[in-house]
Amino acid sequence: MPWLILALLALPAPPSEASGRPEIVDRAIQFHGGERYTASETRFNLCSKSGCFEVLAKVDGGSFLYDVAGKVRDGQRRVRVTNDTVELWSQGTPTTVPPERRQALADWAMARVYFVFLPYRLGDPSARIQDLGEERWGGRELHRIKVTFEPGSSTDADDEFLYWFDPETARLEQFAYSYAGNPGGLRFRRLINYRRVGGILFFDQENLGTEGHGLSVDSLSEETVKDLRSISTVRVNGLRVSPSPP
């Protein structure tokens, strides 16, 4: 997933008339939280198939801090990522991070933050957004966009994303992504249990998917999603949101 380098280089630009993004994306960012995304401190527990993690996400203008702690295969891990640093605690003990491990650790932390704060992250500077118009899902029209990333913006810049929005409210309803690898795969996430905390709209996610070579989000439709297997439910619990402290 191309989240790491994007996060380290810059936060998304705020929505504006001159953003160059499709109007549905800017409306979605405003509907889900708007300026609250750029000046807030959020704490939550994230639970999925990979385990449960305590997360602190603090954003203050152009500065950010993500602090993620939880159990991994080799014990307890805590990773703290800012605009220009990556810190690690292993079994509660501060541990030196060698340069060759820095990116993998930051990826690990960012993977547990990125989707929680959609659609704000669609404002990342390297995102290439294609407006695909409306299509029918479950008896209703949804506005679909496709997102790719500039070559070289990350080690996973070939990944592709689709997002579907309610055309009236601009609420994000579902999203999907395909990723390369051995063998690679496809994921589809349906959003459930919406609730607004501290002015930001949060949600849980039903996570479906499959693995294989050459899979693309372009193959997804209301019919083909029926062939995907259920992988997990991603739950966001214990939400606390407050303005960023000075």
N, C-alpha and C positions, 0 to 999 in steps of 0.2 A: 504494500500500500504506500502511496506517495505522500505520507503525511509528515515525515520527519523533517526533511530539508525545508519544506514549506513553512513549518512551524518555527524552525530556528532562524530563518531568514527574515520573516515578516509575518505579522498578523494580518488577517483579511482587512481590506480597505472597507470603511463604512459605506453602506448603500447611499447612493446619491443619483441625481438625474444624469450625471455624466459618468456613471460607473462603467458603462458599456456592456453590462450584464443584461440578460432578458428581464423584462419588468417583473415577471413572476418570481424571480429569485430575490430581487430587492424587496418585493412585497412580503415574501416568506420570511426573510431575515427580520423585517420589522414586526411581523405578526408573532414570531416566536420569541422575540426578546429585544430586538433593536439595540439601542444604546446600552441596555443592561449588560450585554455581552462584553462591552469594552471597559466596564468599571465595576467588577463584581468579584466576590470571593465565594466559591461554591464548594461545599463538602458533600460527599455522597459515598455510598457503598455500591459497587458494581459487581453483580453476580451473574455468571454464565457457566457454560460447561467447563471452562478453564479454571474456575475457582471464584473466590470473592476477594475484592480488593477495596481498600480504603483510599479515597482519592480527594486531594485538594487541588482545585484549579483556580488560580488567581490571575486576573487580567486587569491591567491598569494602563489604558492607552496603548502604547506600543510595547509595553513590557508584559511578560507572562511568566508564571511559575506553575509547574505541574508536579505534584508530589504523589506518588503511587506506592502503596505498600500492600503486600499480601504473600501468601504461601506459593512457592514454586517447587519444582522437583527436588532442588538441592537445599530447600529450607526457606526461611523467611527472607524476603527481599524488599528493599525500599529504594526507589529511584526518584531523584529530584532533578527536574530539567528546567532551565531558564533560557533566556534568549541566547546565552553564550556559555552555559556550563551544564555538565552532567555529573551528578554525585550519586554514590552508591553506598548503601548500608547492607551488609550481609549478616544475618543472624543478630541484628541490632548493632553491629560494629562497623564504623566507617571504614570503607575499603577503597584503596587507590584504583582509579579507572584507567587502564592502559589505553592509549589512543586507538588501537585497533578494535577495542570493545565499546567505545563510546557510542557509535551509531546504533549498534544492536540494542544497547540498554535504553537509549532515548526512544527507539522504535517501540520497545516493549511498553514504556510508559505512555507514549502517545497513542498507542493502539487502544488504551483503556480510557482515553479522553475524547478522541476525535468524534466518534459518532454520537456521543452524548450531547454535543453542542452543535449538531446540525439543526438548521441549514446555514448557520453563521459561517462555517468553514468553507462554504462554496464561494466566499469572497477571496480565497487565497489568490495571490497575484499570478501564480503560474497556471491557474485553472483555465482551460479552454472550454467554453460552454456553448453548446449547440441547442437551439430551441426546436424541438420536434413536434410542437403543437399538442393537440388533445387526442386521446384515444380512450376507448371504452373499457372499463374494468368493473366487474360486479354490478352492472346496470347503471353505472355513472361515468361521466366524463372526467378524466384526470389529465392535467397538463404535464407533459413529459419533457425532461431535458436530459441531455447527455453531457458528461464531463470527462475530458481527458486532460493530460498535463504535458507541459513543454518537455521535449526530449532533454534529458540531462538534469531535470529538476529534482530527480531522486533516482535511487536504484530500481524503483518499481514504477517508473513513469509510463510503462506500457499498459498498466491497469486501466480499465474503463468502468465508468459508473453511469447508472441511470437513476433519476429521481422523479417521482410523481407527486404532483401537488393538486390540492383542491383548487380549481380555477376561481372560485368565488372568494374563499377566505385566504388562500395561499398557504394553507396548512400542509406540511409535508405528510404524505400518507404512507409511502413505501419507498424503498430504494434497493438497488442491486449493484453488484460489482463482479467483474471477472478479473482473475489474476493469473499470472504466469507462474511456472514452477515445475516441479516434477511430482505429480503430473499437471498441476494447476487446478483451477476450479472456478465455480460460480456460486455466488451467494445472493439470496433474495431475503430482504427483511421487511416484514409487515409491522407497522407501528400500532401499538395498543396502549391502553391505560394512560392517556394524556392527562397531565395536571400541570398547573402553573404555580411555580414557587418563586417568590422574590421577583416576579415580573417576567420570568423565563419559562417557556413551555417545554416540559420534559415528557418523556415517553419511555415505555418498555418496547422490546422488539422480539417478534417471533422470527427465528433465524432458520431458513431453509437453504438447502444447497446440494451440490454434487461435485464430484471431482472428475478430471479428465483433461486431455490435451485439446487445445484449440477451441475452448469454450468462450463464448462471447455474450455480453449482455444483450446484444442485438437480437439474440434468439428468444428472448423472454416475451411471453404474452400471457394472457389470462389462462390459456389452455396449457402451455408448456410448463408453467409454474406447478401444475398439478403433478408433474413427474418428479419434482424435487422432494428429497427426504427431509424430515424435521431433524434439525441438529440440536437446537437449544432454545431457551427463552432467555433473553438478556434483560435483567431487571436492575433498575436504578432505585435504591432505597435510601432512607435517612437523609433526604435532601435538606440542606441548609444553605440559603443564599443571602448574602449581605453585601452592601457596598464595599469596594476595596478600601481598606484602611489607609490612611496617609502614610 
